[in-house]
Amino acid sequence: MGNISDKLKAMKQVEYLLFSFFIGIIIGILTILGQGVLPEYWDSLANSGSVWLLPAFFTGSLGSSNLKSIISSILTLLGMVVGYYGYGMLIKHVPYSTAFISLWTVMALIGGAIIGLAGFYWRNDGHPMHKFGSSLIGGVFISEGLTTFIHFNDYSHMMNVGIVQIIFGLVLIYWLEKRDRISCYKALMPILILGITIYELLHSINFLLMIR
């Protein structure tokens, strides 16, 4: 695993960024295919924001600077948008709303910048923000899981999905952080506040777009 990571980190800048974008396209296509294969309610995991951010976190972690990490993660997420909506429109002939595509393009830019920094911080043990880097992606999973409970009336049929996301987020932090796990779990509170706020905002925007 370490050798693969070292080889990826040794890629030239252009190769690294193209790799990030290509990985995103593949995951975007796999997302739409996964929605058709996974059982009812569990198919939401394929299109989950936290699931999309996970590969962007790891591509960002390979960057040699925080700027390269940010650009890499943004390209990964933009690749997912291209792969998902491109496959849906060209192959499955789904008439997606331009508003939804625009929304997720903007979120790719914002989310990519944040998760790219997190990946860079996680990869650099000595960085003062390292604990937040180790905690952020797990916190995103936990935030999304908690949002399911916040909107219990709408998602009462999906409680199992929310529970799995919360457990996975906690385990992910434990797996990512090898030294100071206690500090990483303590760093969760501001991450959860930010994460839930963003998910609530997205929930409201999605609702407004659907009733247009």
C-alpha positions as CSV (number, residue, x, y, z in Angstrom):
1,M,0.0,0.0,0.0
2,G,2.9,2.3,0.9
3,N,4.6,1.7,-2.4
4,I,1.5,2.5,-4.4
5,S,1.1,5.7,-2.4
6,D,4.8,6.7,-3.0
7,K,4.4,6.1,-6.7
8,L,1.3,8.2,-6.9
9,K,3.0,11.0,-4.9
10,A,6.0,10.8,-7.4
11,M,3.7,11.6,-10.3
12,K,4.4,14.9,-12.2
13,Q,2.0,17.7,-11.4
14,V,0.0,17.4,-14.7
15,E,-0.2,13.6,-14.4
16,Y,-1.4,13.9,-10.8
17,L,-4.2,16.4,-11.7
18,L,-5.3,14.3,-14.7
19,F,-5.3,11.2,-12.5
20,S,-7.5,13.0,-9.9
21,F,-10.0,14.1,-12.6
22,F,-10.0,10.6,-14.2
23,I,-10.6,8.9,-10.9
24,G,-13.5,11.3,-10.3
25,I,-15.1,10.4,-13.7
26,I,-14.9,6.7,-12.9
27,I,-16.5,7.2,-9.5
28,G,-19.2,9.3,-10.9
29,I,-20.2,6.6,-13.4
30,L,-20.0,3.9,-10.7
31,T,-22.3,6.1,-8.6
32,I,-25.1,6.0,-11.1
33,L,-24.6,2.3,-11.7
34,G,-24.5,1.6,-8.0
35,Q,-27.9,3.4,-7.5
36,G,-29.4,0.8,-9.9
37,V,-27.8,-2.2,-8.1
38,L,-28.0,-1.5,-4.3
39,P,-31.1,-2.5,-2.4
40,E,-33.9,0.1,-1.8
41,Y,-32.9,2.9,0.6
42,W,-29.3,1.7,0.6
43,D,-28.9,3.1,-2.9
44,S,-28.7,6.6,-1.3
45,L,-25.2,5.6,-0.1
46,A,-23.9,5.5,-3.7
47,N,-24.9,9.1,-4.2
48,S,-24.0,10.2,-0.7
49,G,-22.0,13.4,-0.3
50,S,-19.7,11.8,2.3
51,V,-19.0,8.9,-0.1
52,W,-18.1,11.3,-2.9
53,L,-15.8,13.3,-0.6
54,L,-13.9,10.2,0.5
55,P,-11.9,9.6,-2.7
56,A,-11.4,13.3,-3.1
57,F,-9.8,13.3,0.4
58,F,-7.3,10.6,-0.6
59,T,-6.4,12.2,-3.9
60,G,-5.9,15.5,-2.1
61,S,-3.7,13.8,0.4
62,L,-1.2,13.0,-2.3
63,G,-0.5,16.7,-3.0
64,S,3.0,18.1,-2.3
65,S,1.5,21.4,-1.2
66,N,-1.9,22.6,0.2
67,L,-2.7,24.3,-3.2
68,K,-2.0,21.2,-5.2
69,S,-4.1,19.2,-2.7
70,I,-7.0,21.6,-3.1
71,I,-6.8,21.6,-6.9
72,S,-6.6,17.8,-7.0
73,S,-9.7,17.3,-4.7
74,I,-11.7,19.9,-6.7
75,L,-10.8,18.1,-10.0
76,T,-11.8,14.7,-8.4
77,L,-15.2,16.1,-7.4
78,L,-15.7,17.9,-10.8
79,G,-14.8,14.6,-12.5
80,M,-17.6,12.9,-10.4
81,V,-20.1,15.5,-11.6
82,V,-19.0,15.0,-15.2
83,G,-19.1,11.2,-14.9
84,Y,-22.4,11.1,-13.1
85,Y,-24.4,13.6,-15.1
86,G,-22.6,12.8,-18.4
87,Y,-23.3,9.1,-18.2
88,G,-26.9,9.8,-17.1
89,M,-27.6,12.1,-19.9
90,L,-25.7,10.4,-22.7
91,I,-26.3,6.8,-21.9
92,K,-29.5,6.7,-19.8
93,H,-31.0,9.8,-21.4
94,V,-32.0,11.3,-18.1
95,P,-33.1,15.0,-18.5
96,Y,-31.3,16.4,-15.4
97,S,-32.0,19.9,-14.3
98,T,-29.4,22.5,-15.1
99,A,-30.0,23.9,-11.6
100,F,-29.0,20.6,-9.9
101,I,-25.9,20.3,-12.1
102,S,-24.9,23.9,-11.3
103,L,-25.5,23.2,-7.5
104,W,-23.2,20.2,-7.4
105,T,-20.6,21.9,-9.5
106,V,-20.5,24.8,-7.0
107,M,-20.4,22.2,-4.1
108,A,-17.5,20.4,-5.9
109,L,-15.5,23.7,-5.8
110,I,-16.3,24.4,-2.1
111,G,-16.1,20.8,-0.9
112,G,-13.0,20.1,-2.9
113,A,-11.2,23.1,-1.3
114,I,-12.1,22.0,2.2
115,I,-11.5,18.3,1.8
116,G,-8.3,18.8,-0.2
117,L,-6.8,20.8,2.8
118,A,-8.0,18.1,5.1
119,G,-6.2,15.4,3.1
120,F,-3.0,17.5,3.0
121,Y,-3.2,18.1,6.8
122,W,-3.8,14.4,7.5
123,R,-0.8,13.4,5.3
124,N,1.5,15.7,7.2
125,D,1.8,14.5,10.8
126,G,3.7,17.5,12.0
127,H,1.2,20.1,10.7
128,P,-0.7,22.0,13.5
129,M,-4.0,21.2,11.8
130,H,-3.2,17.5,11.5
131,K,-5.9,16.4,13.9
132,F,-8.6,18.3,12.0
133,G,-7.3,16.6,8.8
134,S,-7.7,13.2,10.4
135,S,-11.2,14.0,11.8
136,L,-12.8,15.9,9.0
137,I,-13.8,13.2,6.5
138,G,-15.1,11.0,9.4
139,G,-17.0,14.0,10.7
140,V,-18.7,14.4,7.3
141,F,-20.0,10.8,7.5
142,I,-21.2,11.4,11.0
143,S,-22.8,14.7,10.1
144,E,-24.7,13.1,7.2
145,G,-25.8,10.3,9.4
146,L,-27.1,12.7,12.1
147,T,-28.9,14.7,9.5
148,T,-31.0,11.6,8.8
149,F,-32.1,11.6,12.4
150,I,-32.8,15.4,12.4
151,H,-35.2,14.8,9.5
152,F,-36.7,11.7,11.0
153,N,-40.2,12.4,9.6
154,D,-38.7,12.4,6.0
155,Y,-36.1,9.6,6.5
156,S,-37.6,7.3,9.1
157,H,-37.3,4.5,6.6
158,M,-33.5,5.2,6.3
159,M,-32.4,5.1,9.9
160,N,-30.2,2.0,9.3
161,V,-28.3,4.0,6.6
162,G,-27.8,6.9,9.1
163,I,-26.5,4.5,11.8
164,V,-24.1,2.9,9.4
165,Q,-22.7,6.3,8.4
166,I,-22.2,7.4,12.0
167,I,-20.4,4.1,12.9
168,F,-18.3,4.2,9.7
169,G,-17.3,7.8,10.4
170,L,-16.1,7.0,14.0
171,V,-14.2,3.9,12.7
172,L,-12.7,5.9,9.9
173,I,-11.2,8.5,12.3
174,Y,-9.7,5.6,14.3
175,W,-8.2,4.1,11.2
176,L,-6.8,7.4,9.8
177,E,-5.2,8.6,13.0
178,K,-2.4,6.4,14.4
179,R,-1.0,8.6,17.2
180,D,-3.4,10.9,19.0
181,R,-6.9,9.6,18.4
182,I,-8.3,11.3,21.5
183,S,-7.5,14.8,20.2
184,C,-9.1,13.9,16.8
185,Y,-12.3,12.8,18.5
186,K,-12.3,16.0,20.5
187,A,-11.9,18.0,17.3
188,L,-15.1,16.5,16.0
189,M,-17.5,19.1,17.6
190,P,-16.7,22.1,15.4
191,I,-16.6,19.7,12.4
192,L,-20.0,18.3,13.2
193,I,-21.5,21.8,13.7
194,L,-20.1,22.9,10.3
195,G,-21.1,19.6,8.6
196,I,-24.7,19.6,9.9
197,T,-25.1,23.3,8.9
198,I,-23.9,22.6,5.4
199,Y,-26.2,19.5,5.1
200,E,-29.2,21.5,6.4
201,L,-28.4,24.2,3.8
202,L,-28.2,21.6,1.0
203,H,-31.5,20.1,2.2
204,S,-33.2,23.4,2.0
205,I,-31.8,24.2,-1.5
206,N,-32.7,20.8,-2.8
207,F,-36.3,21.3,-1.5
208,L,-36.5,24.7,-3.2
209,L,-35.2,23.3,-6.5
210,M,-37.7,20.4,-6.4
211,I,-40.8,22.6,-5.9
212,R,-39.8,25.0,-8.7
